[in-house]
Amino acid sequence: GPEQGAGPADPRLGAAWPQPMQHDQRQRTHPGAPLGYTAAVELSSDRLLRGNKQKARSSRPAGGGSRFRIGGRKEEAERQRKLGLIRTPVLSCYRIAVISLKGGVGKTTTTTALGATLASERQDKILAIDANPDAGTLGRRVRRETGATIRDLVQAIPHLHSYMDIRRFTSQAPSGLEIIANDVDPAVSTAFNDEDYRRAIDVLGRQYPVILTDSGTGLLYSAMRGVLDLADQLIIVSTPSVDGASSASTTLDWLAAHGYAELVARSITVISGVRETGKMIKVDDIVSHFRTRCREVVVVPFDEHLAAGAEVDLDMMRPKVREAYFDLAAVVAEDFARHQQAQGLWTSDGNPPPVAAPPLPGQVPQQAPQPPQAGAPYGAGQPGTGHPGTGQPATGQAGAARPGVPQAGAPYPGMQQAGAPRPGA
C-alpha cells in the first residue's frame, strides 16, 4: 500500500542518502583525530544519559555503603570527588615509599592498609614490597600463597617475562593487593641491597601501576638509597607521641639536607594511632607542625583489628579508620596527575578524550629538557629498558659499573650496557 512507499529510499540509488556535510565540518574541529573521535566527544554518556550522576552515586560496593550515609549530600559529593581521584588512570608506574626511623609506629600497617584501599577502589594491580633489611613483617599481613621472598624474585629476574611469571612470587589479599615478602631471618635478608631493589623495581614497574615499598627503619642501609631515589611519593609515619613526632621531623630534616628536599615538600605525614592516644598529647599541635613541612597530614585513629598485627581486612576496621585510609589514598592520588604529566602522558580531566596517542614506552615526552630530580623515573630514555628479560645486567657487570654511590634518580648501575642481550639470556 501507500505506507510501503513512504519508507526510506534504497540507499543504492543515492537519492535519499543524507549528505555528510555536517560531519565534515565537525571533523575539521579536531584535525588529525582518529575515526570516531567526534562521536566520543559529542555523544558521550555524560551528555546523553539522564540521571547519569545519580546512578554513579549508588554504584559503590553494597558492603561499604551505609557508613557514609550520615552526612548527606555534601559528604557524598566529596566522597565521589575523592573516589574520582583514586581512580585516576596510571599509565606509568607510580612508586610510593613508606618510611619511619622508629620501629613500631605502624609503618607496615600503613603500607598494607593504604595498598588494600587503593587495590579495592582502583580495581587494578597494586603491589607492596617489603624492603626492610631487618626481617620485615609485611608478609604476615596477607595470607601467604608462596614462600618466595624479594630475594628469590631478584634471583629469577632473567626469567621474568610476564605478569604470570611475577605472580608466583606474590601473595594476594582479598582486597586485590599483592605483596612480596622479605626473609624473616635477619642474617639472610642483609643480602637484599640497593642494586637488587632497583633491578626488582625495573621489572615490577612494567606490570604494576602502583608499587608501595615498606622500607626499613634505618636511612643508611643499602636499599634505602634506591627506595628514595625511585620514589614518586614519600609517606612518613609517626605516632601521636613526643618521641614519634620528633623522630619523624628529624627524618624530614635529614632527607631535605641530603638532596630529597623536593620529595619532602611533596610528602605526606601519617599520624598512626598504633596505641590508644593518651589525653596528654596535643595531636592538633603535631598535625600543624607537619602541615608546615609536608603536602598533607592524615591522622589514622587507633584500631583494634590493625593493632593485632595480623592479616589486614578492610571490612574489619572501624568505619573512622577505614575512612582515614580512604582519605590517605585520595591524598596520594592527587599527585597521580602531576606524575603522569611529568611523564608526558595524558591524564583524565573529563571531556574531550585526547587526540594524540601517548608517547611510546621509553620515549622522552616532548617538552623542555629538565635536569633529573630526586625521584625522577628510572631509565627514562635509556636503551634497553623497554625489553623484558634483556634489560638486566649480569651481576658482575653491574657491580663493576659502580664507582661510587648512584646519583638521585639515576637508573641502577649497569643500565647503559643493558641494551644488548647477554649471551645465554
Secondary structure in CASP SS format (residue, H / E / C, confidence):
PFRMAT SS
TARGET T0000
AUTHOR 0000-0000-0000
METHOD secondary structure of the structure
MODEL  1
G C 1.00
P H 1.00
E H 1.00
Q H 1.00
G H 1.00
A C 1.00
G C 1.00
P C 1.00
A C 1.00
D C 1.00
P H 1.00
R H 1.00
L H 1.00
G C 1.00
A C 1.00
A C 1.00
W C 1.00
P C 1.00
Q C 1.00
P C 1.00
M H 1.00
Q H 1.00
H H 1.00
D H 1.00
Q H 1.00
R H 1.00
Q H 1.00
R H 1.00
T H 1.00
H C 1.00
P C 1.00
G C 1.00
A C 1.00
P C 1.00
L C 1.00
G C 1.00
Y H 1.00
T H 1.00
A H 1.00
A H 1.00
V H 1.00
E H 1.00
L C 1.00
S C 1.00
S H 1.00
D H 1.00
R H 1.00
L H 1.00
L C 1.00
R C 1.00
G C 1.00
N H 1.00
K H 1.00
Q H 1.00
K H 1.00
A H 1.00
R H 1.00
S C 1.00
S C 1.00
R C 1.00
P C 1.00
A H 1.00
G H 1.00
G H 1.00
G C 1.00
S H 1.00
R H 1.00
F H 1.00
R C 1.00
I C 1.00
G C 1.00
G C 1.00
R H 1.00
K H 1.00
E H 1.00
E H 1.00
A H 1.00
E H 1.00
R H 1.00
Q H 1.00
R H 1.00
K H 1.00
L H 1.00
G H 1.00
L H 1.00
I H 1.00
R C 1.00
T C 1.00
P C 1.00
V C 1.00
L C 1.00
S C 1.00
C C 1.00
Y E 1.00
R E 1.00
I E 1.00
A E 1.00
V E 1.00
I E 1.00
S C 1.00
L C 1.00
K C 1.00
G C 1.00
G C 1.00
V C 1.00
G C 1.00
K H 1.00
T H 1.00
T H 1.00
T H 1.00
T H 1.00
T H 1.00
A H 1.00
L H 1.00
G H 1.00
A H 1.00
T H 1.00
L H 1.00
A H 1.00
S H 1.00
E H 1.00
R H 1.00
Q C 1.00
D C 1.00
K C 1.00
I E 1.00
L E 1.00
A E 1.00
I E 1.00
D E 1.00
A E 1.00
N C 1.00
P C 1.00
D C 1.00
A C 1.00
G C 1.00
T C 1.00
L H 1.00
G H 1.00
R H 1.00
R H 1.00
V C 1.00
R C 1.00
R C 1.00
E C 1.00
T C 1.00
G C 1.00
A C 1.00
T E 1.00
I H 1.00
R H 1.00
D H 1.00
L H 1.00
V H 1.00
Q H 1.00
A H 1.00
I H 1.00
P H 1.00
H H 1.00
L C 1.00
H C 1.00
S C 1.00
Y H 1.00
M H 1.00
D H 1.00
I H 1.00
R H 1.00
R C 1.00
F C 1.00
T C 1.00
S E 1.00
Q E 1.00
A C 1.00
P C 1.00
S C 1.00
G C 1.00
L C 1.00
E E 1.00
I E 1.00
I E 1.00
A E 1.00
N C 1.00
D C 1.00
V C 1.00
D C 1.00
P H 1.00
A H 1.00
V H 1.00
S H 1.00
T C 1.00
A C 1.00
F C 1.00
N C 1.00
D H 1.00
E H 1.00
D H 1.00
Y H 1.00
R H 1.00
R H 1.00
A H 1.00
I H 1.00
D H 1.00
V H 1.00
L H 1.00
G C 1.00
R C 1.00
Q C 1.00
Y C 1.00
P C 1.00
V E 1.00
I E 1.00
L E 1.00
T E 1.00
D E 1.00
S E 1.00
G C 1.00
T C 1.00
G C 1.00
L C 1.00
L C 1.00
Y C 1.00
S H 1.00
A H 1.00
M H 1.00
R H 1.00
G H 1.00
V H 1.00
L H 1.00
D H 1.00
L C 1.00
A C 1.00
D C 1.00
Q E 1.00
L E 1.00
I E 1.00
I E 1.00
V E 1.00
S E 1.00
T C 1.00
P C 1.00
S C 1.00
V H 1.00
D H 1.00
G H 1.00
A H 1.00
S H 1.00
S H 1.00
A H 1.00
S H 1.00
T H 1.00
T H 1.00
L H 1.00
D H 1.00
W H 1.00
L H 1.00
A H 1.00
A H 1.00
H C 1.00
G C 1.00
Y C 1.00
A H 1.00
E H 1.00
L H 1.00
V H 1.00
A H 1.00
R C 1.00
S C 1.00
I E 1.00
T E 1.00
V E 1.00
I E 1.00
S E 1.00
G C 1.00
V C 1.00
R C 1.00
E C 1.00
T C 1.00
G C 1.00
K C 1.00
M C 1.00
I C 1.00
K C 1.00
V H 1.00
D H 1.00
D H 1.00
I H 1.00
V H 1.00
S H 1.00
H H 1.00
F H 1.00
R H 1.00
T C 1.00
R C 1.00
C C 1.00
R C 1.00
E E 1.00
V E 1.00
V E 1.00
V E 1.00
V E 1.00
P C 1.00
F C 1.00
D C 1.00
E H 1.00
H H 1.00
L H 1.00
A H 1.00
A C 1.00
G C 1.00
A C 1.00
E C 1.00
V C 1.00
D C 1.00
L H 1.00
D H 1.00
M H 1.00
M C 1.00
R C 1.00
P H 1.00
K H 1.00
V H 1.00
R H 1.00
E H 1.00
A H 1.00
Y H 1.00
F H 1.00
D H 1.00
L H 1.00
A H 1.00
A H 1.00
V H 1.00
V H 1.00
A H 1.00
E C 1.00
D C 1.00
F H 1.00
A H 1.00
R H 1.00
H H 1.00
Q H 1.00
Q H 1.00
A H 1.00
Q C 1.00
G C 1.00
L C 1.00
W C 1.00
T C 1.00
S C 1.00
D C 1.00
G C 1.00
N C 1.00
P C 1.00
P C 1.00
P C 1.00
V C 1.00
A C 1.00
A C 1.00
P C 1.00
P C 1.00
L C 1.00
P C 1.00
G C 1.00
Q C 1.00
V C 1.00
P C 1.00
Q C 1.00
Q C 1.00
A C 1.00
P C 1.00
Q C 1.00
P C 1.00
P C 1.00
Q C 1.00
A C 1.00
G C 1.00
A C 1.00
P C 1.00
Y C 1.00
G C 1.00
A C 1.00
G C 1.00
Q C 1.00
P C 1.00
G C 1.00
T C 1.00
G C 1.00
H C 1.00
P C 1.00
G C 1.00
T C 1.00
G C 1.00
Q C 1.00
P C 1.00
A C 1.00
T H 1.00
G H 1.00
Q H 1.00
A H 1.00
G H 1.00
A H 1.00
A C 1.00
R C 1.00
P C 1.00
G C 1.00
V C 1.00
P C 1.00
Q C 1.00
A C 1.00
G C 1.00
A C 1.00
P C 1.00
Y C 1.00
P C 1.00
G C 1.00
M C 1.00
Q H 1.00
Q H 1.00
A H 1.00
G H 1.00
A C 1.00
P C 1.00
R C 1.00
P C 1.00
G C 1.00
A C 1.00
END
